[in-house]
């Protein structure tokens, strides 16, 4: 089992390897996203967090998933274009992944084991579930899809204030 978030890698939405070890010492906000969800407007709030806090060490990572109501059926290129054109997304987006079940991306298996949801559930229930990871590479907190990016600013600021 992985020791920290830095033990994982993903594929960027552009198809390039993305080693999370390159983010060592930063605070990560990892989110499963979708382009046609009631929570999709949260992209604007996530972009605002990225713009506000990236110089202090925050990295927002979006992982599109089509698992919930088939709300992100497009290709990676279509998703990237949608996010950029509609919400000005400039934070790193990864290739589409599964976040639950046997085919779940290893990072998501680790995240859900590290921070369980309501009533101790491990699975992701819907799009825009968020995980705040501290500078030490460990999950600080899991947030529900209904938790807006704006509502977690204080937790992000507290995480940024801590040394690695």
Residue pairs with C-beta under 8 A, 6 or more apart in sequence:
1 110
1 113
2 8
2 106
2 110
3 137
4 136
4 137
4 138
5 20
5 23
5 28
5 30
5 107
5 110
5 133
5 137
5 138
5 139
6 20
6 21
6 23
6 24
6 137
7 20
7 21
8 20
8 106
8 107
8 110
9 17
9 18
9 19
9 20
9 21
10 18
10 20
10 61
10 63
10 94
10 95
10 97
10 105
10 107
11 17
11 18
11 94
11 95
12 18
12 92
12 93
12 94
12 95
13 64
13 76
13 79
13 80
13 93
13 94
13 95
14 76
14 80
15 76
15 95
18 92
18 94
20 28
20 107
23 59
24 137
24 164
25 57
25 135
25 164
26 57
26 58
26 59
26 135
27 53
27 57
27 58
27 59
27 132
27 133
27 134
27 135
27 156
27 159
27 160
28 58
28 59
28 60
28 61
28 131
28 132
28 133
29 46
29 49
29 58
29 59
29 60
29 61
29 130
29 131
29 132
29 133
29 152
29 156
30 61
30 63
30 107
30 111
30 130
30 131
30 133
31 42
31 46
31 60
31 61
31 62
31 63
31 128
31 129
31 130
31 131
32 63
32 64
32 65
32 97
32 99
32 108
32 124
32 127
32 128
32 129
33 40
33 43
33 62
33 63
33 64
33 65
33 72
33 83
33 93
33 127
33 128
34 40
34 64
34 65
34 66
34 68
34 71
34 72
34 127
34 128
35 64
35 71
35 72
35 74
35 79
35 82
35 83
36 71
36 72
36 73
37 68
37 69
37 71
37 72
37 126
37 127
37 128
39 126
39 127
39 128
39 145
39 146
40 71
40 127
41 87
42 128
42 148
42 149
43 62
43 83
43 86
43 87
43 89
44 87
44 88
45 148
45 149
45 150
46 60
46 62
46 89
46 91
46 149
47 60
47 87
47 88
47 89
47 90
47 91
48 149
48 150
49 58
49 60
49 149
49 153
49 156
50 58
50 59
50 60
50 90
50 91
51 90
53 156
53 157
53 160
54 91
56 160
57 135
57 160
58 156
58 160
59 91
59 92
60 91
60 92
61 91
61 92
61 93
61 94
62 83
62 89
62 91
62 92
62 93
62 94
63 93
63 94
63 96
63 97
63 99
63 105
63 107
63 108
64 72
64 76
64 79
64 93
64 94
64 95
64 96
64 97
65 72
65 96
65 97
65 98
65 99
65 124
65 127
66 72
66 73
66 96
67 98
67 99
67 100
67 124
68 126
68 127
71 127
72 79
72 96
72 127
74 82
76 95
76 96
79 93
79 96
80 93
83 89
83 93
84 90
97 104
97 105
97 108
98 104
98 105
98 108
99 105
99 108
99 112
99 124
99 129
100 108
100 112
100 123
100 124
104 112
108 124
111 131
111 139
111 142
112 122
112 123
112 124
113 122
114 131
114 138
114 139
115 131
115 139
115 141
115 142
116 122
116 142
117 123
117 124
117 125
117 129
117 142
117 144
118 144
125 144
125 145
126 145
127 145
128 145
129 142
129 143
129 144
129 145
130 142
130 143
130 147
130 149
130 152
131 139
131 141
131 142
131 143
132 139
132 140
132 141
132 142
132 143
132 152
132 155
132 156
132 159
133 139
133 140
134 140
134 159
134 162
135 159
135 162
135 163
135 164
136 164
140 155
140 159
141 152
141 155
143 152
